[in-house]
Amino acid sequence: MPGFDGFETLEQIRKESSLPILMFTSKNDSASKVRGLRAGADDYLTKPFDMDELIARIASLIRRYTRFNQKDGQAQVFEFDGLTIDFNSRSIVTVNGEYELPPKEFDLLLFLAKNQGRILTKQQIYEKVWGEEYVYDDSNIMAIISRLRKKIEENPGNPKYIQTVKGIGYRFSKEV
């Protein structure tokens, strides 16, 4: 790209917009993919790519974007495969039952769900959910994730919704 590289362009777009971004690049190494996802890309596709895969990824991004950007007056409920998150009552319904979540649990779950498929660092999670500067404090995040998994996961040892991304953080599965 003339003038900027794709990562700089991504960072500039992310400062002004939350529209879905799918990166197309010839950089196929893991470090470039992680850099793009951390910088705010919603998905990453390397060249050459299959047209059916491109169309499926675009459809997925549109589905998630429209799900999370409902108009005022519409019910504020996210529905995933076996999990319902109700904004108004700050509660969830899962295969394990119905729960009214404590504030931090609900805020963390909602933040992950709103960023479905994106890898979120522990720092991003902490700063958004706690609203303060991150001071290496993974124990709070890990404890809340553990409690959430016990409530929302059918098998907390093999989580379907909240996935750990080793060495980086967590993501809410884009497969649900």
C-alpha positions in Angstrom: 0.0 0.0 0.0 1.4 3.4 -0.9 2.1 5.7 2.0 1.1 3.5 4.9 1.4 -0.2 5.5 -1.7 -2.2 6.3 -1.0 -2.2 10.1 -0.8 1.6 10.2 -3.9 1.9 8.1 -5.7 -0.5 10.4 -4.7 1.5 13.5 -5.9 4.7 11.9 -9.3 3.2 11.0 -9.7 1.7 14.4 -9.3 5.1 16.1 -12.4 6.4 14.2 -14.6 3.4 13.5 -15.8 0.0 14.9 -16.8 -1.3 11.5 -15.6 -4.9 10.9 -12.2 -5.2 9.3 -10.9 -8.2 7.4 -7.2 -7.9 6.6 -6.0 -9.3 3.3 -2.2 -9.8 3.2 0.5 -11.9 1.8 2.2 -12.1 5.2 1.4 -15.6 6.4 3.6 -15.8 9.5 2.0 -16.1 12.9 3.6 -12.9 14.2 1.9 -10.8 11.5 -1.5 -12.4 12.1 -1.2 -11.8 15.9 -0.1 -8.2 15.2 -3.1 -7.6 12.9 -5.6 -9.1 15.4 -4.1 -7.2 18.3 -4.3 -3.9 16.4 -8.0 -4.4 15.9 -8.6 -6.5 12.8 -11.7 -8.7 13.2 -10.3 -11.4 10.9 -7.2 -12.1 8.8 -7.0 -13.8 5.4 -3.7 -14.5 3.6 -3.2 -14.5 -0.1 -3.9 -16.6 -2.1 -7.3 -17.4 -0.7 -10.4 -19.3 -1.8 -13.4 -17.2 -2.9 -15.8 -19.4 -0.9 -13.7 -18.8 2.3 -13.7 -15.0 1.6 -17.5 -14.9 1.2 -18.0 -17.0 4.4 -15.7 -14.7 6.4 -17.5 -11.6 5.2 -20.9 -13.1 6.0 -19.6 -14.0 9.5 -18.4 -10.4 10.1 -21.6 -8.9 8.9 -23.7 -11.3 11.1 -21.6 -10.4 14.2 -21.6 -6.7 13.4 -25.4 -6.5 12.9 -26.0 -8.7 16.0 -24.0 -6.3 18.2 -25.2 -3.0 16.7 -29.0 -3.1 17.3 -31.1 0.0 17.1 -32.5 1.7 20.2 -35.7 0.2 21.4 -34.8 -3.3 20.2 -34.3 -6.0 22.8 -30.8 -6.0 24.1 -30.1 -9.7 24.0 -27.3 -11.7 22.5 -28.0 -15.2 21.6 -25.4 -17.8 20.9 -25.5 -21.5 20.6 -26.9 -22.4 24.0 -26.2 -19.1 25.7 -28.4 -16.0 26.0 -27.1 -12.7 27.5 -29.8 -10.3 28.6 -28.5 -6.7 28.9 -31.5 -5.3 30.8 -31.5 -7.9 33.5 -27.8 -8.4 33.4 -28.5 -12.1 33.4 -27.7 -15.2 31.3 -29.5 -18.4 30.4 -27.4 -21.4 29.7 -27.7 -25.2 29.6 -26.7 -25.0 33.3 -29.6 -22.7 34.3 -30.4 -19.0 34.6 -28.0 -16.7 36.5 -28.0 -13.0 37.5 -24.4 -12.2 37.3 -22.4 -10.0 39.6 -21.3 -6.7 37.9 -17.7 -7.7 37.0 -18.7 -11.1 35.7 -21.4 -9.6 33.5 -19.2 -6.8 32.3 -16.3 -9.2 31.4 -18.7 -11.6 29.6 -20.3 -8.8 27.7 -17.0 -7.2 26.7 -15.8 -10.6 25.4 -19.1 -11.3 23.6 -19.2 -7.8 21.9 -15.7 -8.6 20.6 -16.6 -12.1 19.5 -13.7 -13.8 17.7 -11.2 -11.1 18.5 -8.3 -12.0 20.8 -8.3 -9.6 23.7 -5.2 -9.1 25.9 -5.5 -9.2 29.6 -4.6 -5.6 29.6 -7.4 -4.7 27.3 -9.9 -6.7 29.4 -8.7 -5.2 32.7 -8.7 -1.6 31.4 -12.2 -1.9 29.9 -13.9 -3.9 32.7 -12.2 -2.3 35.7 -11.9 1.1 34.1 -8.4 1.7 35.4 -4.9 1.3 34.2 -3.6 -2.2 34.0 -1.2 -3.2 36.7 -0.2 -6.8 36.1 -3.1 -8.4 38.0 -4.1 -11.5 36.1 -5.6 -13.2 39.2 -8.8 -11.1 39.1 -9.3 -11.9 35.4 -8.5 -15.6 35.8 -10.9 -15.9 38.8 -13.8 -14.3 37.0 -13.2 -16.3 33.9 -13.2 -19.5 36.0 -16.5 -18.5 37.7 -18.1 -17.6 34.3 -17.0 -20.9 32.8 -18.6 -22.8 35.6 -21.9 -21.0 34.9 -21.9 -20.9 31.1 -19.9 -23.9 29.9 -21.4 -27.4 29.7 -17.8 -28.6 30.2 -15.7 -25.9 31.9 -12.5 -28.0 31.3 -13.1 -27.8 27.5 -14.7 -24.3 27.0 -17.0 -23.6 24.1 -17.5 -19.9 24.6 -14.6 -18.3 26.4 -11.3 -19.6 25.0 -7.8 -19.0 26.4 -5.2 -17.8 23.9 -2.0 -18.8 25.6 0.4 -16.0 26.3 -2.0 -13.3 25.1 -5.4 -13.4 26.7 -8.9 -14.6 25.9 -11.5 -14.5 23.1 -15.2 -15.3 22.8 -15.5 -18.1 20.2 -16.5 -16.9 16.8 -17.9 -20.4 16.2 -21.0 -20.0 18.4 
